[in-house]
Structure formats: C-alpha cells, structure tokens
Amino acid sequence: MRIPGSLTIWAVALTAVFAGETVNVGVSKSDVFVAEPFIVTYAYAADDALETRFVPPAMRHVAVLARARRNEADTTREIFALAALSPGQIVLDGAGVNTARRRFEKDAGDRWQSKVAWTRTRFKPVTMRVKALPDGAEAVGRFVLRSGLDRNVTHPDEPVTLTVTLAGTGNVDDIAEIAPKIPGVTVVPSEPQRRYRIVGENLEANLTQRFTLVAEKSFVVPPIVLRAFDPVSKKLSLLATQPLAVRVGQATPLRENDTKETPMNVSLFFIAGTAVIAAVAGFVLGFVAARYRRRNRRERYTPDSTQARFVALLRHIDDPEARRCAEAIEKELYEGAEPPDDTWIDGVIARLESKRQVQR
C-alpha cells in the first residue's frame, strides 16, 4: 500500500516499507539555528490493522513547541514542531508504530483459533545539524511587534491596560521580560500567553502580554524594543513599538477673560484690593477643594466592587499580601479564573488603608 499524496516538499524524506505496512518520516530542514523551529512529520499506513499506536521519538536536546495529528484516508500523520536547545548534532530516534492484526492459528486439536498479534515498525532516525545564534538575539523568526492601550485618558490612580503582541512565524518561547520601565508609574504584568499553530512547513506564533499601569501624573509609555533573528536572511532585526501617551486627569480649560490685559487706568488701590481678595478666596477654595479631593478619593476606593478593590490594592502594590490579592483579581478579570474571597481582600484593604491614615 502506498501513502496517498506526496512528501516532496520535505528537504529530507526517509521511507521504509514492510509487509502490509508503510512508514515515512520527513523533516522541513536539516540545518537549523538554536531555537529555530523545524517540522518533523511521521506518516504511517497499515493493511488490515485492528489498531495502531504511535510511539514518539526520544525528545533529547529539543523542545516540543506544538504537535498535531492528521488523518488522510488510510494514512495517519503525526506532526511535531521542534526547536533545538544547543548547537551541535542531534539525532531523533526511537519513533515507531505498534500495529495490532488478527491472525488465525491451529491449536493442539487442529482447530483454527483467532488471535490478536502486535508488531512494532520503527522509523528511521532523523539527524539535525544545529548552529549557534548570534549574540543579542531574543527571538527567532519573522515577527511584527505591536502595542496598544485600552484608553489614553484616565484619572489619578485609575488603571490603564497596555497590551503587547508579537505575531509571525518562529519561536517565542525564550523571550525575556518585556515590561516597560516608566518612572513614576506602577507596572503590574500579567502572565504572557503563547499560542502556536503548524501551517505547512512553518510554525505560526503569537505572544500576548498585558500590563496594568497606574500613575498620578500624565506619562508616556516608551517604545518596547526586541531583537529577533531571521533564520532566512541570517540577520538580526530590531523591532520596536511606537511611544504611547497617557493623560492623567483633565486640564482646566483657559477662560476667555484670562487672556485679557488689565487696563492701565485701573487704580493701584483697586488692584491691591483685588489681589488680597483673590488670595483669601484662593486659600479658602484650595482648602475646600483639598478636603473634597481627600473625601472623594476615600469614597472612590471604598471596596464595593471588583474594579474598586483592584484600584485600592494597586495603591499598596508594594505590600506582598496586596500584590497577591491584585494578582488574584487580575486573573479573574483577564483570564476568567475563579473570583477570590471578597472577605479576605476587604480585610487586606482595611488594614492597609488604616495604616495609611495613621501614617498621615
């Protein structure tokens, strides 16, 4: 029996044919760089098989990024996206197929008996040559790096969500910390989400990570920079996002009267009197406004909702227990996890707010 279709797209194809059985192994490339994805396909077909069980190879010195199975007519394909962990030569061996077939044999009384017999067919080993990556490479492949905000206008101590995505073909498993460093801004990262999909000879990759940003003043998210090695051009490429501005609070609009000059014929006495009145009024209004802001801020952080609790915790993010509470709420909001115990979180907020009032 022949395997339907063709594997001529593979750079290497090793085939073995046994009685009533065909096995084939193909690899997309045999010369790779460290961390560069390559695709290995094990295809097998068997006549009159009751059951087949695939035995994967020993995955020594490689990382498994993705795996897929495809059934085509009477042929099964086991597909692996792998990446070498170190330079040198690696060998993938030990893969095979266990096949069960029905056989008829005569017993001691010359009567036919039905039996199920298992046989093992092995795939030929695959040899890979692996080269070292150049210094400074943080990812391997061809990617596009993007970033975006859920909003660019907020209020003091209210969170803004920054989302960073890296998409393309390649390996995103070894990317280190990409959190932006912004003076005066608390940055709380979420767990990065990595997704892979095998498409032909390529491995499509997507890395998504969200960051919660909290500040009291306007700020700018600086460009996030990543160095990716392109195994096709064999060059390092510099990927960078655009800077993103966030305005915290709302500026008081300039009134029309503020732009007019004081007439020269106004008496000095009137000017002095106006200045004294304005100073007294400004002091009173400033005192009232400060009390209002303090009262309003205390009301804002009253833990009566999940969002309010999250905001209140971010004000005390240096406290270890507050950080654990904030991470639990973040998983609930962004990852659909089970909501944490409100009693626990309210107790932490009450303790920290009480401590803050004493320090004042």
C-alpha positions as CSV (number, residue, x, y, z in Angstrom):
1,M,0.0,0.0,0.0
2,R,1.2,3.5,-0.8
3,I,0.7,6.6,1.3
4,P,-1.7,8.9,-0.6
5,G,-0.2,12.3,-1.5
6,S,3.4,13.3,-1.8
7,L,6.1,14.4,0.6
8,T,8.3,16.0,-2.0
9,I,8.0,19.3,-0.1
10,W,10.3,17.9,2.6
11,A,14.0,18.5,2.4
12,V,14.6,15.1,3.8
13,A,12.4,12.0,3.3
14,L,13.2,8.6,4.7
15,T,10.8,5.7,3.9
16,A,10.7,2.1,5.0
17,V,8.2,-0.5,3.6
18,F,7.4,-3.6,5.5
19,A,4.8,-6.4,4.9
20,G,1.5,-4.7,4.6
21,E,2.9,-1.5,6.2
22,T,4.5,1.8,5.2
23,V,6.2,4.3,7.4
24,N,7.8,7.6,6.4
25,V,9.5,10.4,8.2
26,G,10.0,13.9,6.8
27,V,11.7,17.0,8.1
28,S,11.3,20.5,6.8
29,K,15.0,21.3,7.1
30,S,18.1,19.5,8.4
31,D,20.3,22.6,9.1
32,V,18.9,24.9,11.8
33,F,19.9,27.5,14.4
34,V,19.4,27.1,18.1
35,A,15.7,27.8,18.9
36,E,14.7,27.9,15.2
37,P,11.5,25.8,14.7
38,F,11.6,22.9,12.4
39,I,8.8,20.5,11.4
40,V,9.1,16.7,11.7
41,T,6.3,14.5,10.2
42,Y,5.8,10.8,10.9
43,A,3.4,9.2,8.4
44,Y,2.3,5.6,8.6
45,A,-0.3,3.3,7.0
46,A,-1.0,-0.4,7.6
47,D,-3.2,-3.0,5.8
48,D,-5.9,-4.9,7.8
49,A,-4.8,-3.2,11.1
50,L,-7.1,-3.5,14.0
51,E,-5.4,-0.8,15.9
52,T,-2.2,1.3,15.6
53,R,-0.4,3.1,18.3
54,F,2.3,5.7,17.6
55,V,5.4,5.8,19.7
56,P,7.1,9.3,19.6
57,P,10.9,9.6,19.4
58,A,13.0,10.4,22.4
59,M,13.0,14.2,22.6
60,R,16.6,14.7,23.6
61,H,18.1,18.2,23.2
62,V,14.9,19.6,21.7
63,A,11.9,21.4,22.9
64,V,8.4,20.5,21.6
65,L,6.6,23.7,20.6
66,A,3.5,22.2,19.0
67,R,2.0,18.9,18.0
68,A,-0.7,17.9,15.6
69,R,-2.3,14.7,14.1
70,R,-3.9,14.4,10.7
71,N,-5.8,11.5,9.2
72,E,-5.8,11.3,5.4
73,A,-7.7,8.3,4.0
74,D,-5.8,5.3,5.4
75,T,-2.7,7.3,6.4
76,T,-2.0,8.9,9.7
77,R,0.5,11.8,10.1
78,E,2.0,12.8,13.5
79,I,3.5,16.3,13.2
80,F,5.9,17.9,15.6
81,A,7.2,21.5,15.7
82,L,10.6,21.3,17.5
83,A,13.4,23.6,18.4
84,A,17.0,22.6,19.2
85,L,18.3,23.6,22.7
86,S,22.0,23.6,22.0
87,P,24.4,23.7,19.0
88,G,25.9,20.6,17.5
89,Q,24.4,17.4,16.1
90,I,21.2,15.9,17.4
91,V,19.5,12.6,16.4
92,L,15.8,11.9,16.8
93,D,15.4,8.2,17.1
94,G,13.1,5.6,18.8
95,A,9.9,6.5,16.9
96,G,7.8,3.6,15.8
97,V,4.3,2.3,15.3
98,N,2.8,-0.6,17.2
99,T,0.2,-2.4,15.0
100,A,-2.4,-5.0,16.0
101,R,-3.6,-7.6,13.4
102,R,-5.9,-10.6,13.7
103,R,-4.2,-13.9,12.9
104,F,-5.6,-17.5,12.7
105,E,-3.7,-20.4,14.0
106,K,-4.4,-24.0,14.7
107,D,-4.4,-25.2,18.2
108,A,-3.3,-28.6,19.5
109,G,-6.7,-30.1,18.5
110,D,-6.2,-28.9,14.9
111,R,-8.8,-26.3,15.3
112,W,-8.5,-22.7,14.0
113,Q,-8.2,-20.1,16.7
114,S,-8.4,-16.3,16.3
115,K,-5.6,-14.3,17.9
116,V,-4.5,-10.6,18.0
117,A,-0.8,-10.1,17.5
118,W,1.1,-6.9,17.9
119,T,4.2,-5.9,15.8
120,R,6.5,-2.9,16.1
121,T,7.7,-1.0,13.0
122,R,10.4,1.6,13.6
123,F,11.0,4.9,11.8
124,K,14.5,5.7,10.6
125,P,16.4,8.3,12.8
126,V,16.5,11.9,11.8
127,T,19.8,13.8,12.1
128,M,19.9,17.5,12.6
129,R,22.8,20.0,12.4
130,V,22.4,22.9,14.8
131,K,24.3,26.2,14.6
132,A,24.6,28.8,17.4
133,L,22.6,32.0,17.4
134,P,24.4,35.4,17.2
135,D,24.7,37.4,20.4
136,G,21.8,39.6,21.3
137,A,19.0,37.5,19.7
138,E,15.9,37.5,21.9
139,A,13.6,35.7,19.5
140,V,14.0,33.5,16.3
141,G,11.7,34.1,13.3
142,R,9.9,36.8,11.4
143,F,7.6,38.9,13.6
144,V,5.6,42.1,13.9
145,L,5.6,43.8,17.3
146,R,2.6,45.9,18.3
147,S,1.3,47.7,21.5
148,G,-1.9,49.4,22.4
149,L,-3.9,51.0,25.3
150,D,-7.4,50.4,26.3
151,R,-7.6,54.2,26.8
152,N,-5.3,57.1,26.8
153,V,-7.1,59.4,29.2
154,T,-7.6,58.4,32.8
155,H,-7.8,59.7,36.4
156,P,-5.2,59.6,39.1
157,D,-4.6,56.1,40.5
158,E,-7.1,54.5,38.0
159,P,-5.5,51.7,35.9
160,V,-4.8,51.7,32.2
161,T,-4.2,48.4,30.4
162,L,-1.3,48.1,27.9
163,T,-1.4,45.1,25.6
164,V,1.8,44.0,23.7
165,T,1.6,41.4,20.9
166,L,4.3,39.7,18.9
167,A,3.0,37.7,15.9
168,G,4.6,36.0,12.9
169,T,6.4,32.7,12.2
170,G,9.0,31.4,14.6
171,N,9.7,30.7,18.3
172,V,8.5,33.0,21.1
173,D,9.2,30.6,24.0
174,D,12.5,32.2,25.1
175,I,11.6,35.9,25.1
176,A,12.6,37.5,28.4
177,E,10.9,40.3,30.3
178,I,9.3,42.9,28.0
179,A,7.7,45.0,30.7
180,P,8.2,48.8,30.1
181,K,10.0,50.8,32.7
182,I,8.2,54.1,33.3
183,P,9.4,56.4,36.1
184,G,6.6,57.2,38.5
185,V,4.3,54.5,37.1
186,T,3.4,51.2,38.8
187,V,3.6,48.4,36.2
188,V,1.9,45.1,37.0
189,P,2.4,42.4,34.4
190,S,0.1,39.5,33.6
191,E,1.2,36.0,32.7
192,P,2.2,36.0,29.0
193,Q,0.0,33.9,26.6
194,R,1.8,32.0,23.9
195,R,0.0,30.2,21.0
196,Y,1.4,28.1,18.2
197,R,-0.1,26.6,15.0
198,I,1.6,24.4,12.5
199,V,0.9,25.6,8.9
200,G,2.7,23.5,6.3
201,E,6.4,23.9,6.9
202,N,6.0,26.9,9.2
203,L,5.1,27.4,12.8
204,E,2.8,30.4,13.3
205,A,3.4,32.0,16.7
206,N,1.7,34.6,18.8
207,L,2.7,36.1,22.1
208,T,0.3,38.4,24.0
209,Q,1.0,40.1,27.4
210,R,-1.0,42.7,29.3
211,F,0.3,45.2,31.8
212,T,-1.7,47.3,34.3
213,L,-0.3,50.8,34.5
214,V,-1.2,53.1,37.5
215,A,0.0,56.7,37.9
216,E,-0.9,60.0,39.4
217,K,0.5,62.2,36.6
218,S,0.5,62.0,32.9
219,F,3.2,59.8,31.3
220,V,4.4,58.3,28.1
221,V,4.9,54.5,27.5
222,P,8.3,54.3,25.8
223,P,9.0,52.1,22.8
224,I,9.3,48.4,23.6
225,V,12.3,47.1,21.7
226,L,13.0,43.4,20.8
227,R,15.9,41.9,18.7
228,A,14.7,39.0,16.5
229,F,17.0,36.8,14.4
230,D,15.7,36.0,11.0
231,P,17.0,32.5,10.0
232,V,16.2,33.1,6.3
233,S,18.3,36.3,5.9
234,K,20.6,35.3,8.8
235,K,20.4,38.8,10.2
236,L,19.3,40.4,13.5
237,S,16.3,42.8,13.1
238,L,15.3,45.4,15.6
239,L,11.5,45.5,16.4
240,A,10.1,48.5,18.2
241,T,6.6,49.8,19.1
242,Q,5.5,53.4,19.0
243,P,5.5,55.6,22.1
244,L,2.1,55.9,23.7
245,A,1.0,59.0,25.7
246,V,-1.4,58.7,28.6
247,R,-3.1,61.8,30.1
248,V,-3.9,61.6,33.8
249,G,-6.6,64.0,35.0
250,Q,-8.3,66.7,33.0
251,A,-6.7,70.1,32.4
252,T,-8.8,73.1,33.3
253,P,-9.7,75.0,30.1
254,L,-8.4,78.5,29.7
255,R,-11.2,81.1,30.1
256,E,-11.6,84.0,27.7
257,N,-11.2,86.6,30.5
258,D,-7.8,85.1,31.4
259,T,-6.3,86.3,28.1
260,K,-7.3,90.0,28.5
261,E,-4.8,92.5,29.8
262,T,-5.6,94.8,32.8
263,P,-6.4,98.3,31.7
264,M,-3.7,100.8,32.5
265,N,-6.1,103.3,34.1
266,V,-7.2,101.0,36.9
267,S,-6.1,102.4,40.3
268,L,-3.4,100.8,42.3
269,F,-5.8,100.6,45.3
270,F,-8.3,98.6,43.3
271,I,-5.6,96.3,42.1
272,A,-4.2,95.7,45.6
273,G,-7.7,95.1,47.0
274,T,-8.5,92.6,44.2
275,A,-5.2,90.8,44.8
276,V,-6.0,90.5,48.6
277,I,-9.5,89.2,47.9
278,A,-8.2,86.8,45.3
279,A,-5.6,85.5,47.7
280,V,-8.1,84.9,50.5
281,A,-10.6,83.3,48.1
282,G,-7.9,81.1,46.6
283,F,-6.9,79.9,50.1
284,V,-10.4,79.1,51.1
285,L,-11.2,77.4,47.8
286,G,-8.0,75.5,47.9
287,F,-8.7,74.3,51.4
288,V,-12.2,73.2,50.5
289,A,-11.0,71.6,47.3
290,A,-8.3,69.6,49.1
291,R,-10.8,68.3,51.7
292,Y,-13.2,67.4,48.8
293,R,-10.5,65.6,46.9
294,R,-9.4,63.6,50.0
295,R,-13.0,62.8,50.8
296,N,-13.7,61.9,47.2
297,R,-10.7,59.7,46.9
298,R,-11.7,57.8,50.1
299,E,-15.1,57.2,48.6
300,R,-13.5,56.1,45.3
301,Y,-11.5,53.4,46.9
302,T,-14.4,52.1,49.0
303,P,-14.2,48.3,48.2
304,D,-17.8,47.8,46.9
305,S,-16.9,46.2,43.5
306,T,-14.2,44.1,41.9
307,Q,-12.8,47.1,40.0
308,A,-12.8,49.3,43.1
309,R,-11.0,46.6,45.1
310,F,-8.4,46.3,42.3
311,V,-7.7,50.0,42.2
312,A,-7.4,50.2,46.0
313,L,-4.9,47.3,46.1
314,L,-2.8,48.9,43.4
315,R,-2.2,51.8,45.7
316,H,-0.4,49.4,48.1
317,I,1.2,47.2,45.5
318,D,4.5,47.1,47.5
319,D,2.7,45.1,50.2
320,P,3.2,41.4,49.5
321,E,-0.3,40.4,50.5
322,A,-1.8,43.3,48.5
323,R,0.1,42.1,45.4
324,R,-1.3,38.6,45.9
325,C,-4.8,40.0,46.1
326,A,-4.3,42.1,43.0
327,E,-2.9,39.2,41.0
328,A,-5.9,37.1,42.0
329,I,-8.3,39.8,40.9
330,E,-6.4,40.3,37.6
331,K,-6.7,36.6,36.8
332,E,-10.4,36.9,37.4
333,L,-10.8,39.9,35.2
334,Y,-8.5,38.9,32.3
335,E,-8.2,35.1,32.4
336,G,-11.7,34.0,33.6
337,A,-10.3,32.5,36.8
338,E,-12.4,31.8,39.9
339,P,-13.0,35.1,41.9
340,P,-11.0,35.4,45.1
341,D,-12.6,35.7,48.5
342,D,-14.0,39.2,49.0
343,T,-13.7,39.0,52.8
344,W,-10.0,38.3,52.5
345,I,-9.5,41.2,50.1
346,D,-11.6,43.7,52.1
347,G,-9.6,42.8,55.2
348,V,-6.4,43.5,53.4
349,I,-7.7,46.8,52.1
350,A,-9.0,47.8,55.5
351,R,-5.6,47.0,57.1
352,L,-3.6,49.0,54.6
353,E,-6.0,52.0,54.5
354,S,-6.0,52.2,58.3
355,K,-2.2,52.1,58.3
356,R,-2.1,54.8,55.7
357,Q,-4.4,57.0,57.7
358,V,-2.2,56.6,60.8
359,Q,0.9,57.5,58.8
360,R,-0.8,60.7,57.6
